[in-house]
Amino acid sequence: QVQLVESGGGLVQAGGSLRVSCAASGRTFSSYSMGWFRRAPGKEREFVAAISASGDRTKYADSVKGRFAISRDNAKNTVYLEMNSLKPEDTAKYYCAATSRAYGVWVTPRSYDYWGQGTQVTVSS
């Protein structure tokens, strides 16, 4: 069982930066690949970024590539999403997710076993 708690969301102006974090419980965090997803009001949940269990592989949605960076610190049981050059269309609730499929990066929600409650990111124009 893995529990995930996101933090770091908030209000930021367009062009600004924000880092959201996801702290995981349990001693096997390094065995899980992690992902970030987001859901904007009235829209479907969408993939943002993913990182393998060891951190050697990452994948990004085209809409955030070059602006966002996912990373993890297995010693701290934490995964991060650094968001730069934020746009109003990045406004959403951001969720982290964990999957026991450790080898690889996963972009579909059904690949993930555990989800956090989310943290709101609002980008003003």
All heavy atoms as an XYZ file, in Angstrom:
956
protein
N       0.844     -1.185      0.000
C       0.000      0.000      0.000
C       0.883      1.240      0.000
O       1.844      1.322      0.755
C      -0.907      0.017      1.234
C      -1.959      1.074      1.219
C      -3.157      0.714      0.364
O      -3.269     -0.412     -0.108
N      -4.033      1.668      0.145
N       0.554      2.178     -0.844
C       1.296      3.435     -0.933
C       0.305      4.574     -0.770
O      -0.748      4.594     -1.410
C       2.009      3.566     -2.291
C       2.695      4.922     -2.407
C       3.026      2.435     -2.466
N       0.641      5.521      0.087
C      -0.172      6.733      0.223
C       0.620      7.902     -0.328
O       1.817      8.040     -0.047
C      -0.541      6.960      1.687
C      -1.529      5.914      2.211
C      -1.994      6.216      3.623
O      -1.226      6.700      4.439
N      -3.245      5.916      3.908
N      -0.068      8.732     -1.094
C       0.582      9.841     -1.778
C      -0.059     11.153     -1.347
O      -1.292     11.265     -1.322
C       0.438      9.674     -3.290
C       0.953      8.357     -3.874
C       0.569      8.238     -5.346
C       2.452      8.244     -3.711
N       0.784     12.130     -1.041
C       0.284     13.438     -0.613
C       1.004     14.520     -1.401
O       2.230     14.671     -1.291
C       0.497     13.662      0.896
C      -0.010     15.047      1.291
C      -0.206     12.581      1.706
N       0.238     15.245     -2.203
C       0.791     16.330     -3.002
C       0.816     17.625     -2.207
O       0.002     17.841     -1.304
C      -0.036     16.561     -4.276
C      -0.137     15.369     -5.199
C      -1.379     14.549     -4.961
O      -1.924     14.603     -3.834
O      -1.817     13.847     -5.898
N       1.753     18.496     -2.570
C       1.839     19.815     -1.959
C       2.524     20.758     -2.930
O       3.120     20.315     -3.921
C       2.614     19.753     -0.632
O       3.943     19.323     -0.856
N       2.442     22.054     -2.629
C       3.168     23.030     -3.413
C       2.361     23.770     -4.452
O       2.889     24.654     -5.135
N       1.095     23.420     -4.580
C       0.270     24.144     -5.544
C       0.008     25.563     -5.085
O       0.329     25.944     -3.949
N      -0.578     26.354     -5.965
C      -0.890     27.726     -5.597
C      -1.232     28.559     -6.803
O      -1.489     28.037     -7.891
N      -1.222     29.862     -6.591
C      -1.538     30.827     -7.643
C      -0.254     31.468     -8.127
O       0.570     31.925     -7.322
C      -2.492     31.886     -7.083
C      -2.844     33.065     -7.996
C      -3.613     32.573     -9.221
C      -3.655     34.101     -7.234
N      -0.074     31.503     -9.431
C       1.131     32.082    -10.011
C       0.740     32.830    -11.290
O      -0.230     32.457    -11.964
C       2.180     30.986    -10.289
C       1.671     29.981    -11.304
C       3.496     31.569    -10.717
N       1.497     33.857    -11.617
C       1.233     34.596    -12.839
C       1.795     33.857    -14.045
O       2.760     33.082    -13.926
C       1.865     35.982    -12.758
C       1.128     36.934    -11.821
C       1.638     38.357    -11.930
O       2.805     38.583    -12.233
N       0.769     39.319    -11.668
N       1.205     34.104    -15.175
C       1.693     33.514    -16.416
C       3.165     33.863    -16.601
O       3.586     34.995    -16.349
C       0.877     34.011    -17.599
N       3.935     32.873    -17.026
C       5.369     33.040    -17.173
C       6.159     32.678    -15.935
O       7.393     32.571    -15.988
N       5.466     32.481    -14.841
C       6.122     32.152    -13.587
C       6.428     30.675    -13.453
O       6.202     29.881    -14.370
N       6.935     30.333    -12.281
C       7.348     28.959    -12.005
C       6.749     28.477    -10.696
O       6.428     29.276     -9.813
C       8.875     28.861    -11.914
O       9.477     29.231    -13.132
N       6.633     27.166    -10.608
C       6.101     26.543     -9.399
C       6.634     25.118     -9.347
O       6.815     24.484    -10.392
C       4.571     26.527     -9.464
C       3.767     26.421     -8.170
C       4.045     27.620     -7.265
C       2.269     26.360     -8.503
N       6.863     24.633     -8.149
C       7.251     23.245     -7.992
C       6.250     22.550     -7.082
O       6.010     23.003     -5.954
C       8.656     23.100     -7.398
C       9.128     21.640     -7.382
C      10.545     21.497     -6.871
N      10.618     21.557     -5.416
C      11.669     21.124     -4.714
N      12.719     20.624     -5.330
N      11.672     21.230     -3.398
N       5.684     21.482     -7.572
C       4.801     20.664     -6.752
C       5.529     19.382     -6.359
O       6.383     18.894     -7.112
C       3.467     20.353     -7.458
C       2.633     21.620     -7.585
C       3.683     19.739     -8.826
N       5.195     18.912     -5.181
C       5.856     17.727     -4.644
C       4.821     16.664     -4.310
O       3.646     16.973     -4.075
C       6.626     18.077     -3.367
O       7.562     19.099     -3.596
N       5.280     15.441     -4.263
C       4.411     14.330     -3.887
C       5.213     13.436     -2.953
O       6.205     12.819     -3.371
C       3.966     13.569     -5.124
S       3.051     12.061     -4.773
N       4.784     13.382     -1.704
C       5.448     12.549     -0.710
C       4.728     11.217     -0.595
O       3.495     11.175     -0.494
C       5.457     13.255      0.634
N       5.499     10.151     -0.620
C       4.923      8.811     -0.565
C       5.265      8.128      0.744
O       6.360      8.298      1.280
C       5.450      7.982     -1.737
N       4.312      7.366      1.240
C       4.563      6.571      2.428
C       5.115      5.213      2.010
O       5.086      4.853      0.842
C       3.265      6.358      3.201
O       2.374      5.580      2.421
N       5.630      4.468      2.945
C       6.088      3.125      2.652
C       7.574      3.064      2.394
O       8.219      4.061      2.078
N       8.106      1.857      2.501
C       9.546      1.667      2.362
C       9.960      1.237      0.971
O      11.133      1.060      0.707
C      10.004      0.604      3.367
C       9.817      1.012      4.824
C      10.148     -0.141      5.734
N       9.164     -1.213      5.612
C       9.257     -2.363      6.248
N      10.291     -2.616      7.021
N       8.328     -3.278      6.085
N       8.990      1.092      0.063
C       9.316      0.567     -1.261
C       9.111      1.598     -2.354
O       8.873      1.246     -3.500
C       8.447     -0.670     -1.549
O       7.063     -0.303     -1.468
C       8.765     -1.783     -0.577
N       9.224      2.865     -2.005
C       9.004      3.932     -2.992
C       9.880      3.738     -4.216
O       9.448      3.968     -5.343
C       9.289      5.283     -2.339
C       9.177      6.445     -3.277
C       7.946      6.870     -3.743
C      10.318      7.133     -3.692
C       7.837      7.951     -4.601
C      10.223      8.222     -4.544
C       8.976      8.628     -4.998
N      11.103      3.298     -4.023
C      12.041      3.146     -5.135
C      11.655      2.008     -6.075
O      12.293      1.830     -7.113
C      13.453      2.915     -4.598
O      13.493      1.744     -3.805
N      10.619      1.263     -5.737
C      10.130      0.186     -6.597
C       8.983      0.624     -7.490
O       8.482     -0.178     -8.291
C       9.643     -1.001     -5.748
O      10.690     -1.516     -4.958
N       8.568      1.870     -7.358
C       7.412      2.355     -8.101
C       7.810      3.395     -9.137
O       8.565      4.333     -8.834
C       6.394      2.984     -7.151
C       5.691      1.996     -6.260
C       6.255      1.589     -5.055
C       4.464      1.451     -6.627
C       5.614      0.675     -4.238
C       3.814      0.539     -5.819
C       4.389      0.156     -4.622
O       3.750     -0.749     -3.822
N       7.286      3.248    -10.323
C       7.336      4.336    -11.286
C       6.246      5.334    -10.906
O       5.206      4.958    -10.356
C       7.091      3.820    -12.707
O       8.165      3.018    -13.123
N       6.502      6.596    -11.187
C       5.600      7.659    -10.756
C       5.146      8.494    -11.939
O       5.849      8.599    -12.954
C       6.312      8.559     -9.744
C       6.833      7.845     -8.511
S       5.517      7.163     -7.489
C       4.715      8.671     -6.930
N       3.996      9.089    -11.772
C       3.486      9.953    -12.828
C       2.761     11.148    -12.253
O       2.326     11.131    -11.091
N       2.662     12.183    -13.052
C       1.843     13.351    -12.745
C       0.759     13.464    -13.817
O       1.047     13.345    -15.014
C       2.680     14.622    -12.734
C       3.525     14.811    -11.513
C       4.857     14.519    -11.396
C       3.122     15.343    -10.253
N       5.300     14.827    -10.137
C       4.258     15.342     -9.411
C       1.915     15.823     -9.744
C       4.222     15.802     -8.089
C       1.869     16.270     -8.435
C       3.010     16.265     -7.617
N      -0.433     13.714    -13.353
C      -1.574     13.953    -14.231
C      -2.240     15.245    -13.782
O      -1.980     15.743    -12.678
C      -2.575     12.795    -14.141
C      -2.079     11.512    -14.731
C      -1.173     10.715    -14.054
C      -2.493     11.103    -15.989
C      -0.686      9.536    -14.601
C      -2.027      9.923    -16.553
C      -1.123      9.142    -15.852
N      -3.112     15.776    -14.625
C      -3.848     16.969    -14.234
C      -5.257     16.911    -14.810
O      -5.499     16.259    -15.813
C      -3.139     18.241    -14.698
C      -3.065     18.419    -16.195
C      -2.195     19.625    -16.546
N      -2.124     19.864    -17.991
C      -1.331     20.752    -18.552
N      -0.531     21.511    -17.800
N      -1.336     20.914    -19.861
N      -6.143     17.623    -14.129
C      -7.519     17.720    -14.612
C      -7.974     19.163    -14.450
O      -8.000     19.684    -13.335
C      -8.445     16.786    -13.855
C      -9.911     16.944    -14.252
C     -10.777     15.926    -13.579
N     -10.689     14.645    -14.258
C     -11.091     13.490    -13.708
N     -11.529     13.463    -12.473
N     -11.012     12.382    -14.394
N      -8.318     19.757    -15.568
C      -8.867     21.108    -15.566
C     -10.376     21.024    -15.510
O     -10.966     20.016    -15.918
C      -8.419     21.852    -16.817
N     -11.042     22.069    -15.024
C     -12.504     22.043    -14.943
C     -13.127     21.753    -16.299
O     -12.773     22.375    -17.305
C     -12.845     23.460    -14.459
C     -11.638     23.909    -13.728
C     -10.477     23.294    -14.451
N     -14.026     20.792    -16.328
C     -14.720     20.460    -17.558
C     -13.920     19.650    -18.547
O     -14.381     19.410    -19.671
N     -12.739     19.221    -18.144
C     -11.890     18.453    -19.065
C     -11.545     17.097    -18.471
O     -11.675     16.869    -17.277
C     -10.615     19.236    -19.387
C     -10.848     20.517    -20.159
C      -9.535     21.119    -20.623
C      -9.766     22.342    -21.475
N      -8.489     22.930    -21.966
N     -11.076     16.236    -19.348
C     -10.656     14.924    -18.912
C      -9.292     15.012    -18.214
O      -8.502     15.923    -18.476
C     -10.537     13.988    -20.118
C     -11.848     13.706    -20.839
C     -12.760     12.841    -19.994
O     -12.248     11.896    -19.361
O     -13.977     13.113    -19.971
N      -9.040     14.032    -17.365
C      -7.710     13.932    -16.769
C      -6.690     13.661    -17.868
O      -6.946     12.840    -18.760
C      -7.706     12.801    -15.743
C      -6.393     12.554    -15.053
C      -6.555     11.536    -13.947
N      -7.295     10.362    -14.360
C      -7.645      9.379    -13.547
N      -7.341      9.443    -12.269
N      -8.311      8.333    -14.015
N      -5.563     14.334    -17.801
C      -4.551     14.140    -18.843
C      -3.177     13.904    -18.237
O      -2.845     14.399    -17.160
C      -4.501     15.342    -19.792
C      -4.029     16.630    -19.167
C      -3.815     17.744    -20.203
O      -3.788     17.466    -21.407
O      -3.646     18.901    -19.764
N      -2.421     13.150    -18.965
C      -1.041     12.845    -18.586
C      -0.181     14.096    -18.688
O      -0.301     14.878    -19.636
C      -0.500     11.744    -19.502
C       0.981     11.546    -19.409
C       1.524     10.886    -18.322
C       1.823     12.006    -20.402
C       2.899     10.689    -18.231
C       3.185     11.818    -20.328
C       3.734     11.164    -19.232
N       0.725     14.252    -17.722
C       1.670     15.369    -17.740
C       3.106     14.872    -17.875
O       3.832     15.274    -18.780
C       1.526     16.229    -16.468
C       2.570     17.344    -16.459
C       0.125     16.810    -16.356
N       3.515     14.007    -16.952
C       4.906     13.543    -16.951
C       4.993     12.248    -16.164
O       4.151     11.965    -15.312
C       5.831     14.587    -16.345
N       6.029     11.475    -16.460
C       6.253     10.222    -15.746
C       7.744      9.979    -15.599
O       8.554     10.470    -16.397
C       5.598      9.057    -16.488
N       8.086      9.209    -14.580
C       9.486      8.884    -14.315
C       9.565      7.438    -13.844
O       8.696      6.965    -13.092
C      10.085      9.862    -13.277
C      11.590      9.667    -13.133
C       9.383      9.738    -11.924
C      12.277     10.814    -12.374
N      10.591      6.738    -14.297
C      10.750      5.345    -13.909
C      11.177      5.230    -12.448
O      11.554      6.220    -11.819
C      11.782      4.673    -14.813
O      13.028      5.326    -14.680
N      11.156      4.014    -11.934
C      11.469      3.796    -10.523
C      12.883      4.253    -10.167
O      13.104      4.847     -9.100
C      11.295      2.317    -10.188
N      13.816      4.010    -11.061
C      15.201      4.413    -10.793
C      15.468      5.857    -11.160
O      16.510      6.408    -10.801
C      16.156      3.506    -11.568
O      15.990      3.697    -12.958
N      14.552      6.461    -11.888
C      14.731      7.843    -12.317
C      15.493      8.003    -13.604
O      15.756      9.130    -14.034
N      15.820      6.896    -14.265
C      16.659      7.010    -15.468
C      15.854      7.289    -16.727
O      16.428      7.610    -17.773
C      17.496      5.739    -15.652
C      16.639      4.501    -15.871
O      15.443      4.522    -15.489
O      17.151      3.512    -16.420
N      14.537      7.174    -16.621
C      13.695      7.444    -17.787
C      12.574      8.403    -17.411
O      11.980      8.280    -16.340
C      13.094      6.154    -18.330
C      14.118      5.186    -18.908
C      13.428      3.967    -19.487
N      12.558      4.326    -20.605
C      11.778      3.458    -21.227
N      11.720      2.200    -20.838
N      11.022      3.839    -22.231
N      12.315      9.340    -18.300
C      11.212     10.276    -18.113
C      10.442     10.419    -19.416
O      10.962     10.119    -20.500
C      11.704     11.664    -17.674
O      12.621     12.174    -18.661
C      12.391     11.616    -16.320
N       9.216     10.883    -19.282
C       8.384     11.120    -20.465
C       7.470     12.286    -20.150
O       7.017     12.434    -19.013
C       7.573      9.879    -20.834
C       6.852      9.987    -22.169
C       6.233      8.677    -22.568
C       5.548      8.772    -23.913
N       6.517      9.026    -24.999
N       7.195     13.102    -21.174
C       6.380     14.284    -20.987
C       5.286     14.371    -22.045
O       5.480     13.940    -23.185
C       7.246     15.547    -21.067
C       8.292     15.625    -19.994
C       9.579     15.118    -20.208
C       8.000     16.196    -18.758
C      10.534     15.171    -19.211
C       8.955     16.265    -17.760
C      10.219     15.751    -17.994
O      11.164     15.813    -16.993
N       4.201     14.999    -21.661
C       3.189     15.353    -22.642
C       3.769     16.440    -23.539
O       4.570     17.276    -23.086
C       1.923     15.850    -21.951
N       3.356     16.454    -24.787
C       3.865     17.457    -25.728
C       3.575     18.872    -25.234
O       4.372     19.784    -25.459
C       3.229     17.251    -27.100
C       3.768     16.017    -27.797
O       4.839     15.504    -27.381
O       3.131     15.561    -28.759
N       2.466     19.044    -24.563
C       2.055     20.381    -24.129
C       2.962     20.967    -23.046
O       2.951     22.184    -22.831
C       0.612     20.339    -23.617
O       0.503     19.436    -22.525
N       3.746     20.136    -22.365
C       4.607     20.637    -21.289
C       6.084     20.406    -21.561
O       6.936     20.865    -20.783
C       4.228     20.006    -19.929
C       2.743     20.193    -19.640
C       4.614     18.535    -19.869
N       6.384     19.717    -22.630
C       7.778     19.386    -22.940
C       8.600     20.658    -23.081
O       8.198     21.602    -23.758
C       7.827     18.562    -24.227
C       9.074     17.732    -24.400
C       8.942     16.810    -25.609
C       7.884     15.748    -25.398
N       7.776     14.809    -26.539
N       9.743     20.680    -22.408
C      10.607     21.846    -22.451
C      10.297     22.880    -21.388
O      11.087     23.797    -21.154
N       9.144     22.742    -20.730
C       8.758     23.689    -19.678
C       8.706     23.011    -18.305
O       8.993     23.658    -17.292
C       7.381     24.288    -19.990
C       7.308     25.067    -21.288
C       5.971     25.796    -21.424
N       4.829     24.891    -21.446
C       3.830     24.948    -20.562
N       3.837     25.844    -19.595
N       2.812     24.100    -20.657
N       8.308     21.758    -18.275
C       8.168     21.031    -17.015
C       9.293     20.000    -16.891
O       9.778     19.476    -17.896
C       6.834     20.290    -16.962
C       5.617     21.165    -16.806
C       5.666     22.536    -17.001
C       4.401     20.599    -16.457
C       4.539     23.331    -16.867
C       3.261     21.371    -16.310
C       3.342     22.741    -16.520
N       9.649     19.681    -15.655
C      10.651     18.651    -15.397
C      10.214     17.808    -14.207
O       9.909     18.348    -13.139
C      12.011     19.276    -15.132
N      10.208     16.511    -14.409
C       9.884     15.587    -13.323
C      11.177     15.014    -12.764
O      12.126     14.748    -13.514
C       8.944     14.456    -13.812
C       8.456     13.616    -12.635
C       9.606     13.611    -14.897
C       7.350     12.620    -13.029
N      11.228     14.849    -11.469
C      12.404     14.262    -10.821
C      11.944     13.542     -9.560
O      10.793     13.690     -9.136
C      13.442     15.336    -10.485
O      12.900     16.280     -9.562
N      12.836     12.774     -9.010
C      12.495     12.060     -7.781
C      13.710     11.944     -6.887
O      14.849     11.924     -7.361
C      11.928     10.677     -8.095
C      12.899      9.708     -8.744
C      12.175      8.442     -9.213
N      11.598      7.705     -8.101
C      10.617      6.824     -8.232
N      10.086      6.580     -9.426
N      10.155      6.172     -7.170
N      13.437     11.838     -5.604
C      14.475     11.615     -4.607
C      14.037     10.387     -3.815
O      13.178     10.489     -2.929
C      14.616     12.842     -3.707
C      15.770     12.727     -2.732
O      16.187     11.582     -2.441
O      16.241     13.754     -2.248
N      14.593      9.255     -4.139
C      14.156      8.017     -3.502
C      14.524      7.966     -2.019
O      13.866      7.276     -1.242
C      14.717      6.807     -4.245
C      13.994      6.564     -5.568
O      12.902      7.110     -5.814
N      14.583      5.766     -6.433
N      15.539      8.702     -1.635
C      15.906      8.745     -0.221
C      14.858      9.504      0.594
O      14.703      9.256      1.797
C      17.269      9.395     -0.051
N      14.144     10.414     -0.067
C      13.117     11.206      0.611
C      11.707     10.745      0.270
O      10.728     11.374      0.676
C      13.269     12.684      0.257
C      14.560     13.308      0.751
C      14.617     14.783      0.423
C      15.887     15.413      0.966
N      15.982     16.869      0.649
N      11.612      9.678     -0.515
C      10.282      9.175     -0.917
C       9.433     10.270     -1.560
O       8.227     10.373     -1.286
C       9.526      8.574      0.279
C      10.007      7.189      0.653
O      11.066      6.743      0.197
N       9.265      6.501      1.484
N      10.035     11.054     -2.409
C       9.340     12.209     -2.971
C       9.595     12.319     -4.470
O      10.713     12.088     -4.929
C       9.783     13.497     -2.264
O       9.515     13.386     -0.857
C       9.023     14.700     -2.799
N       8.551     12.685     -5.178
C       8.661     13.001     -6.592
C       8.244     14.457     -6.774
O       7.369     14.951     -6.074
C       7.813     12.040     -7.459
C       6.337     12.163     -7.137
C       8.058     12.285     -8.939
N       8.910     15.131     -7.700
C       8.699     16.554     -7.916
C       8.269     16.818     -9.349
O       8.596     16.062    -10.270
C       9.986     17.332     -7.646
C      10.588     17.088     -6.295
C      11.617     16.157     -6.137
C      10.149     17.779     -5.181
C      12.185     15.924     -4.897
C      10.712     17.558     -3.927
C      11.722     16.634     -3.797
O      12.284     16.407     -2.553
N       7.573     17.922     -9.516
C       7.267     18.427    -10.844
C       7.598     19.911    -10.841
O       6.912     20.706    -10.198
C       5.804     18.197    -11.215
C       5.426     18.605    -12.639
C       6.116     17.680    -13.655
C       3.920     18.583    -12.850
N       8.680     20.244    -11.520
C       9.095     21.634    -11.652
C       8.416     22.197    -12.895
O       8.570     21.645    -13.989
C      10.610     21.710    -11.800
C      11.160     23.123    -11.868
C      11.216     23.794    -10.508
O      11.458     23.093     -9.508
O      10.981     25.017    -10.459
N       7.671     23.291    -12.697
C       6.896     23.860    -13.801
C       7.382     25.283    -14.068
O       7.339     26.130    -13.170
C       5.407     23.860    -13.446
C       4.873     22.469    -13.136
S       3.117     22.443    -12.739
C       3.153     23.189    -11.103
N       7.844     25.514    -15.265
C       8.354     26.822    -15.669
C       7.535     27.357    -16.836
O       6.827     26.603    -17.514
C       9.823     26.707    -16.065
C      10.686     26.216    -14.932
O      10.673     26.758    -13.827
N      11.452     25.157    -15.188
N       7.668     28.654    -17.071
C       6.955     29.304    -18.173
C       5.488     28.914    -18.167
O       4.919     28.533    -19.209
C       7.604     28.931    -19.515
O       8.962     29.304    -19.530
N       4.890     29.021    -17.021
C       3.508     28.571    -16.875
C       2.555     29.414    -17.696
O       2.746     30.630    -17.869
C       3.110     28.586    -15.402
C       3.637     27.393    -14.597
C       3.641     27.699    -13.112
C       2.809     26.152    -14.896
N       1.521     28.749    -18.195
C       0.503     29.379    -19.017
C      -0.863     29.219    -18.334
O      -1.057     28.269    -17.570
C       0.458     28.705    -20.389
C       1.782     28.679    -21.118
C       1.670     27.872    -22.405
C       2.986     27.803    -23.133
N       2.882     27.008    -24.390
N      -1.791     30.097    -18.640
C      -3.135     29.933    -18.054
C      -3.735     28.552    -18.328
O      -4.459     28.021    -17.471
C      -3.938     31.054    -18.723
C      -2.917     32.108    -18.999
C      -1.670     31.358    -19.390
N      -3.415     27.980    -19.464
C      -3.961     26.654    -19.793
C      -3.342     25.531    -18.967
O      -3.794     24.388    -19.046
C      -3.807     26.349    -21.287
C      -2.430     26.553    -21.847
C      -2.263     27.915    -22.513
O      -2.741     28.934    -21.937
O      -1.641     27.970    -23.585
N      -2.340     25.845    -18.165
C      -1.795     24.854    -17.223
C      -2.622     24.796    -15.938
O      -2.365     23.929    -15.087
C      -0.351     25.191    -16.864
C       0.597     25.075    -18.042
O       0.469     24.089    -18.810
O       1.459     25.958    -18.199
N      -3.584     25.687    -15.801
C      -4.434     25.689    -14.614
C      -5.194     24.380    -14.517
O      -5.887     23.978    -15.454
C      -5.423     26.865    -14.667
O      -4.692     28.089    -14.590
C      -6.413     26.792    -13.517
N      -5.034     23.708    -13.395
C      -5.660     22.398    -13.192
C      -5.346     21.919    -11.779
O      -4.506     22.496    -11.088
C      -5.136     21.383    -14.205
N      -5.991     20.842    -11.425
C      -5.595     20.128    -10.216
C      -4.607     19.056    -10.646
O      -4.888     18.296    -11.582
C      -6.800     19.505     -9.522
C      -6.527     19.090     -8.089
C      -7.809     18.835     -7.344
C      -7.561     18.628     -5.855
N      -8.810     18.397     -5.104
N      -3.469     19.033     -9.977
C      -2.400     18.122    -10.338
C      -2.354     16.953     -9.357
O      -2.356     17.155     -8.137
C      -1.062     18.868    -10.343
C      -0.895     19.735    -11.560
C      -1.635     20.905    -11.718
C      -0.011     19.376    -12.581
C      -1.512     21.698    -12.845
C       0.127     20.165    -13.715
C      -0.623     21.316    -13.842
O      -0.494     22.093    -14.963
N      -2.294     15.768     -9.933
C      -2.300     14.539     -9.150
C      -1.031     13.740     -9.416
O      -0.609     13.624    -10.563
C      -3.484     13.661     -9.542
C      -4.829     14.283     -9.319
C      -5.417     15.096    -10.279
C      -5.533     14.044     -8.137
C      -6.653     15.665    -10.079
C      -6.790     14.605     -7.925
C      -7.335     15.411     -8.895
O      -8.575     15.971     -8.682
N      -0.465     13.179     -8.368
C       0.611     12.223     -8.590
C       0.048     10.814     -8.443
O      -0.978     10.599     -7.788
C       1.792     12.451     -7.662
S       1.540     11.986     -5.955
N       0.726      9.890     -9.085
C       0.273      8.510     -9.097
C       1.476      7.581     -9.074
O       2.558      7.951     -9.550
C      -0.577      8.246    -10.338
N       1.265      6.394     -8.537
C       2.335      5.402     -8.431
C       1.889      4.092     -9.053
O       0.732      3.691     -8.926
C       2.707      5.177     -6.963
N       2.830      3.441     -9.722
C       2.559      2.132    -10.288
C       3.676      1.168     -9.918
O       4.855      1.549     -9.917
C       2.399      2.183    -11.814
O       2.289      0.847    -12.320
C       3.578      2.861    -12.488
N       3.317     -0.073     -9.661
C       4.312     -1.092     -9.346
C       5.033     -1.579    -10.600
O       5.961     -2.382    -10.512
C       3.644     -2.262     -8.623
O       2.592     -2.789     -9.408
N       4.606     -1.098    -11.769
C       5.330     -1.398    -13.018
C       6.597     -0.548    -13.013
O       6.633      0.555    -13.573
C       4.478     -1.070    -14.227
C       3.202     -1.897    -14.333
C       2.348     -1.379    -15.475
N       1.192     -2.218    -15.772
C       0.031     -2.102    -15.198
N      -0.166     -1.194    -14.274
N      -0.965     -2.896    -15.539
N       7.633     -1.049    -12.393
C       8.813     -0.231    -12.100
C       9.660      0.077    -13.325
O      10.322      1.105    -13.376
C       9.658     -0.929    -11.046
N       9.642     -0.830    -14.310
C      10.555     -0.665    -15.443
C       9.835      0.025    -16.586
O       9.103     -0.592    -17.345
C      11.091     -2.021    -15.874
C      11.829     -2.710    -14.753
C      11.236     -3.753    -14.044
C      13.095     -2.292    -14.375
C      11.905     -4.367    -13.003
C      13.762     -2.900    -13.329
C      13.168     -3.940    -12.640
O      13.821     -4.543    -11.609
N      10.037      1.307    -16.693
C       9.412      2.043    -17.773
C       8.684      3.266    -17.267
O       8.698      3.581    -16.069
N       8.073      3.956    -18.201
C       7.276      5.123    -17.880
C       5.885      4.915    -18.476
O       5.759      4.373    -19.569
C       7.928      6.418    -18.408
C       9.153      6.782    -17.582
C       8.342      6.278    -19.873
N       4.880      5.364    -17.776
C       3.514      5.010    -18.122
C       2.654      6.253    -18.255
O       2.707      7.135    -17.414
C       2.945      4.064    -17.051
C       3.873      2.925    -16.821
C       4.874      2.833    -15.901
C       3.952      1.725    -17.603
N       5.544      1.650    -16.040
C       5.003      0.956    -17.067
C       3.213      1.237    -18.687
C       5.336     -0.294    -17.597
C       3.538      0.001    -19.196
C       4.590     -0.750    -18.652
N       1.860      6.302    -19.328
C       1.129      7.529    -19.637
C      -0.379      7.397    -19.466
O      -1.086      8.409    -19.535
C       1.449      8.025    -21.058
C       2.950      8.231    -21.226
C       0.917      7.057    -22.100
N      -0.869      6.195    -19.265
C      -2.318      6.039    -19.125
C      -2.693      5.884    -17.653
O      -2.028      5.161    -16.903
C      -2.823      4.820    -19.897
O      -2.125      3.657    -19.421
C      -2.565      4.981    -21.380
N      -3.772      6.526    -17.227
C      -4.175      6.439    -15.821
C      -4.396      5.009    -15.341
O      -4.083      4.698    -14.189
C      -5.483      7.241    -15.787
C      -5.357      8.221    -16.900
C      -4.611      7.484    -17.976
N      -4.892      4.150    -16.203
C      -5.171      2.784    -15.748
C      -3.914      1.991    -15.438
O      -3.984      0.908    -14.839
C      -6.006      2.042    -16.789
C      -5.317      1.797    -18.107
C      -6.205      0.962    -19.031
N      -5.578      0.702    -20.316
C      -5.711      1.496    -21.352
N      -6.441      2.593    -21.258
N      -5.125      1.201    -22.495
N      -2.757      2.526    -15.820
C      -1.489      1.855    -15.495
C      -1.084      2.059    -14.041
O      -0.182      1.388    -13.547
C      -0.367      2.365    -16.400
O      -0.625      2.081    -17.748
N      -1.735      2.987    -13.376
C      -1.327      3.373    -12.027
C      -2.229      2.750    -10.963
O      -3.435      2.623    -11.147
C      -1.311      4.898    -11.909
C      -0.180      5.496    -12.696
C      -0.304      5.765    -14.058
C       1.046      5.760    -12.082
C       0.749      6.282    -14.787
C       2.104      6.288    -12.805
C       1.954      6.542    -14.160
O       3.002      7.048    -14.870
N      -1.594      2.402     -9.852
C      -2.288      1.701     -8.787
C      -2.745      2.624     -7.660
O      -3.727      2.336     -6.974
C      -1.360      0.635     -8.174
C      -0.791     -0.289     -9.229
O      -1.595     -0.897     -9.966
O       0.444     -0.399     -9.330
N      -1.994      3.690     -7.434
C      -2.274      4.578     -6.301
C      -2.287      6.026     -6.770
O      -1.485      6.420     -7.635
C      -1.204      4.392     -5.210
C      -1.065      2.972     -4.740
C      -0.028      2.171     -5.207
C      -1.981      2.426     -3.844
C       0.097      0.857     -4.781
C      -1.864      1.117     -3.418
C      -0.824      0.337     -3.886
O      -0.706     -0.954     -3.469
N      -3.141      6.805     -6.137
C      -3.310      8.210     -6.490
C      -3.354      9.079     -5.244
O      -3.862      8.662     -4.197
C      -4.625      8.404     -7.263
C      -4.614      7.757     -8.607
C      -4.871      6.445     -8.899
C      -4.291      8.396     -9.838
N      -4.741      6.233    -10.250
C      -4.394      7.412    -10.851
C      -3.944      9.694    -10.197
C      -4.140      7.700    -12.194
C      -3.706      9.974    -11.534
C      -3.806      8.984    -12.507
N      -2.823     10.290     -5.397
C      -2.961     11.273     -4.343
C      -4.256     12.044     -4.488
O      -5.031     11.804     -5.414
N      -4.478     12.980     -3.566
C      -5.705     13.776     -3.558
C      -5.613     14.998     -4.462
O      -6.633     15.616     -4.770
C      -6.031     14.219     -2.138
C      -6.374     13.051     -1.221
C      -7.582     12.286     -1.708
O      -8.646     12.858     -1.940
N      -7.424     10.978     -1.892
N      -4.419     15.347     -4.872
C      -4.260     16.449     -5.801
C      -3.924     17.768     -5.131
O      -4.207     17.988     -3.947
N      -3.310     18.649     -5.902
C      -2.999     20.000     -5.453
C      -3.339     20.958     -6.593
O      -3.033     20.689     -7.751
C      -1.528     20.126     -5.021
O      -1.300     21.428     -4.479
C      -0.561     19.882     -6.171
N      -3.980     22.061     -6.249
C      -4.470     22.988     -7.268
C      -3.372     23.941     -7.709
O      -2.678     24.543     -6.871
C      -5.653     23.790     -6.718
C      -6.220     24.802     -7.695
C      -6.900     24.157     -8.884
O      -7.534     23.111     -8.774
N      -6.771     24.780    -10.051
N      -3.241     24.078     -9.011
C      -2.337     25.057     -9.608
C      -3.178     25.991    -10.469
O      -3.897     25.537    -11.359
C      -1.254     24.370    -10.463
C      -0.445     25.408    -11.225
C      -0.356     23.514     -9.582
N      -3.074     27.275    -10.180
C      -3.827     28.269    -10.931
C      -2.859     29.291    -11.500
O      -2.055     29.871    -10.764
C      -4.856     28.965    -10.033
O      -5.736     27.989     -9.469
C      -5.676     29.969    -10.847
N      -2.935     29.476    -12.809
C      -2.058     30.409    -13.505
C      -2.905     31.560    -14.019
O      -3.801     31.360    -14.846
C      -1.311     29.724    -14.652
C      -0.320     30.702    -15.289
C      -0.592     28.479    -14.169
N      -2.604     32.757    -13.545
C      -3.370     33.925    -13.960
C      -2.706     34.596    -15.153
O      -1.479     34.588    -15.285
C      -3.481     34.916    -12.800
O      -2.205     35.384    -12.438
N      -3.536     35.174    -15.988
C      -3.002     35.825    -17.207
C      -2.680     37.290    -16.951
O      -3.006     37.849    -15.924
C      -4.021     35.701    -18.328
O      -5.241     36.271    -17.938
